[in-house]
Amino acid sequence: MKQILEMTSFKLKKGISEANFLLAHEKFNRDFISKQEGCVSHMLIRDGDNWSEIVVWDSIELKEKAFEDIYKYDGLEEYMSFIDQDGTDDDIPLYTVVKTY
């Protein structure tokens, strides 16, 4: 099976404290993402006001299962409250990992 890289891009809502967002992201990672079967790595990157969350999955099937399970995660609403939904792409790009060094 080929690994899958998922990359979600977003901006924070105006007036949101970066420090508070990072605390919420730590909680999201600790309580949800890191517990998902097939999660190889999870990173948060930024270029100015543009943020991206990158997750590498062992397979598309495990990524899709996590996507279904995210709606059962109690902290989802809190985490999403930091993210500006305007201009956020609902179609999250997925890439096949061809080679890892």
Secondary structure in CASP SS format (residue, H / E / C, confidence):
PFRMAT SS
TARGET T0000
AUTHOR 0000-0000-0000
METHOD secondary structure of the structure
MODEL  1
M C 1.00
K C 1.00
Q C 1.00
I E 1.00
L E 1.00
E E 1.00
M E 1.00
T E 1.00
S E 1.00
F E 1.00
K E 1.00
L E 1.00
K C 1.00
K C 1.00
G C 1.00
I C 1.00
S C 1.00
E H 1.00
A H 1.00
N H 1.00
F H 1.00
L H 1.00
L H 1.00
A H 1.00
H H 1.00
E H 1.00
K H 1.00
F H 1.00
N H 1.00
R H 1.00
D H 1.00
F C 1.00
I H 1.00
S H 1.00
K H 1.00
Q C 1.00
E C 1.00
G C 1.00
C E 1.00
V E 1.00
S E 1.00
H E 1.00
M E 1.00
L E 1.00
I E 1.00
R E 1.00
D E 1.00
G C 1.00
D C 1.00
N E 1.00
W E 1.00
S E 1.00
E E 1.00
I E 1.00
V E 1.00
V E 1.00
W E 1.00
D C 1.00
S C 1.00
I H 1.00
E H 1.00
L H 1.00
K H 1.00
E H 1.00
K H 1.00
A H 1.00
F H 1.00
E H 1.00
D H 1.00
I H 1.00
Y H 1.00
K H 1.00
Y C 1.00
D C 1.00
G C 1.00
L H 1.00
E H 1.00
E H 1.00
Y H 1.00
M H 1.00
S C 1.00
F C 1.00
I E 1.00
D E 1.00
Q C 1.00
D C 1.00
G C 1.00
T C 1.00
D C 1.00
D C 1.00
D C 1.00
I C 1.00
P C 1.00
L E 1.00
Y E 1.00
T E 1.00
V C 1.00
V C 1.00
K C 1.00
T C 1.00
Y C 1.00
END
